[in-house]
Amino acid sequence: MNVTELWRYPVKSMGGEQLESTRVGELGIAGDRGWGVFDVATGTVLTARRSPQLLFASARVVDGDVVIDVPEIGEVASGEASVTLSRWLGQEVELRAAGDVGGTYEVPLDFERDADWVSWTGPAGAWHDSKWSRVSLVSTGTLGDWDLRRFRTNIVVSGSGEDDFIGHHLQIGPAGSGVELAVSKQIDRCVMVARPQPGLGRDIELLKTINRDRATFLSIGSLVATPGSMTIGDDVTLLPVDS
């Protein structure tokens, strides 16, 4: 296997940016899920399961800060984002960097908008959905003709069979400068992957297929065992269990 695509998603539930190379620290890819849209009224960080409109915005990191492309408005820097996003979403929100409210935040565990909010403790430092996943990976064989943007996965690799890596370590790039990942889980998919976003219409059949053929899972999540750098074309090596 080798790395064919690298992606960073700076703001939770928004589109992201494709990278040629990236630094990976203990929190994952630098800047990935580094910001979230905080709903002032409910005290929660919004996700596309609750606010699907977020899927139509995108973000990128410029000189360590975030720039958001808001539909029909254009690009806004982080200092202007709270006012602009509030106007766009029709509710008072704030753009917050992960860690500004400690390590605890609330996300909806429901699949539809009419269910109650459920409190959930997330890891400090990034708005990831699970404390067991800081970097996500999927293979071209698993993706097939599906569009990666629906899944917000960080790394695409050539080949197939990544589900067999659970409980193992992967070396991406050369030892000493590359990244070692401890693969911890399969990633469960919800209705968000079927919702429309720029260039992609609603596709409920996709979710039905994942549920039927893959038991709801698509892509794998991992923790960072050894920080380093990753570049397009890097080799991906399954390490011996005792490494």
N, C-alpha and C positions, 0 to 999 in steps of 0.2 A: 504494500500500500504506500501511497504518497499523498501529500496534501494537495488538493486541487483548488480549494477556495478557503478563504478566511474572512470572517464577518464579525463586526462589533455592533452592538445595539445599545447606544449610550443611554437612552431613556426607555424605561420599562414599557413594553407594549407598542412602541413606535418602530417604524422601519429603521434600518441601520445603514452601515457603510461597509463596502468591501475593501479589504486590506491586502497589500502585497506581503507585508511582514508585520509582526507585532511582538511586543514584550508581554510576557505572561508572569504575573505575580501570584501570591497566595490567594488573592481574591478572584483570579481569572485573568482574562485579557484586559489590559489596561483600559479603563474607562467603560467597560462593558456593564450595562445595567447600573451605571454609576449615578444616575438621576431617576427620579420618579415624579409623577404628577400627583400632588397631595391635595385631597378634597378637604377643604377647610371645615365644611359643615359636618362631615361624618368622621373626620380624623383618620381617614384611610388613604392608602396609596392606590390610585385607580389602575385597573388593568383592562385590557380589551374584552375580557369576559363581561365586565360590568359596563364599560364605556367603549364600545366597538369603534367609535369615531377616532380613537387614538391610532388605529391601524392606518389611517390616511395621512398621518404626519410622519416625518422621518427626522433623524438626528445624526450629527457627526461631531467628532471631537476636533477642535482647532486650538493648538497651543495649550492643551490641558483643560480647556473649557468646552462647553457644549453649545452648538448652534442647531436650532430646530427649524425645519422647513414646514410651515403651517399652510395647509391648503387655502388658496385664494388670498393669502396674506403675504407669504414669502418667508425668507429667512429672518429669524430673530435670535439675538444673542441671549445668554442666560439672564442677564440683568433686566431684560425687557420681557422675558418669557412668561412670567406669572400673569401679568396684565393681559398679554396677547392671548394666552391659552384660556384664561377666564372668559374673555369675550368670545372666543371661538367655540368653547364647550358650553357656554351659557350657564356657568356656575363658578363660584369663587374657588380657584385652585392656586397652588403655589408649586413652582418647580423646586424640588429639594434634592440636594445631594444625599446619597445613601450615607447613613451614619449621623445625619443631623438630628434624628429622633432616636438615637440609640440603636439597639439591635432588634427592637420589636416593632412590627408594623402589621397592619391588617390587610389581607387580600381576600377576595371572594372565592370560596371553595365550591360555590354553586356554579351550575352551567348556564343558568338563565337569569335574566334581569329581575325577576319578581321574587327571588328567594332572599332570605336574610343574609346579612354579612356574617362571616365567621372569623373570629379572631385566630390569628396564626402567627407564630414567632418565627421570623426570618433571620438569616445570618447578618451580622453587622457588616457594613462596608460596601454592600451591593444589594440591589433589589432582586435577588434570585429567589425563585419559588421554593427552593429546597436547600437545606444546609449541607446536603450530600452532593450537590452539583454546582460547580463554579465554571466549568467549561463543558460544552455539549459537542457531540460529534455524530456524524451520519455518513454512510457510504453512498457512492453513486449507484451501487447496485440496489440499495434499499430505496433511494429516492426515485429511481426510474424516471418517469416523465413528470412527477410532481414538482412543483415550484418550491424551491428552498425558502422563499420569503414567507410561506405559510407557517413554517416551523421555527423560525428565529434561531437556527442552529449556528454555532460558532465555526465549526470545522467540517469541511467536506473532504473525504478521502476517497481514493480510487478503490475499486474492488467491492467486496461485500463481506458479511459475517460479523459485523461489529457487536451484535448481541452476545456473541460468545466471549466477549472480553470482560464481562462483569466479574469483579473480584480479582482482576489482573491489572498489571501496570503496563502502560504504553510509553515508549520513548519516541518523541517527535523531534527530528533533527539530531545532530551529533551529541553524544554524551559530553557533558562539560559546558556546553553552550545552549543546547536544546532544552526541551521541556519534558518532564516525566509526569504523566497523569495516572492517578489511581482511579480506575473505572469502578464506580460504585452502584449505578442503577440504570434501569431503562427509564425513559421519559414517557410518562402517561400523557395522552393527548385529549383535549376537550374540544368543545364546539368552536373555540376561537379559530382553529385551523380552517374551518369551513366558511368563515365570514369573508365578505368582500373587502378588498383593499386595492390600492392603485394597480390597474392592469389585471386584476384577478376578480372574477365574480364569485358569488356565493356557490359553494360546492359541497352540499351535504353528503353527496355520494362518496366523497373522499373520506370523510369521517366514518361513514358506515363501513368502508373497505378496511380502514385501519382497525376498527373495532372487530370486524369479522376475521380478517386475515392475520392481524398482528396483535390481537388481544389488547388493543388500545395503545400499544407502545410504538413509538418511532423515534429513533436516535437514542444515544446513551449519554449519561451525565457522569462527570468525574471531578475529583478534587485534584489540586495541584500538589504533587509530591515533591517536585523539584522545579522551582521557577527558572525561566530562561527565555529564549526567543524562538519564534516560529516563522517560517517563510514558505511561500508557495513553492511546491516541489520537494519539500522535506520528506525524507523517508519516515514511515511509521512502523515501529518495530514492537512486537509483543515480547515483553521481557520474561525471563524465567520466573517462576513463582517465588523462588527464594532470593530474588535480587533485592 
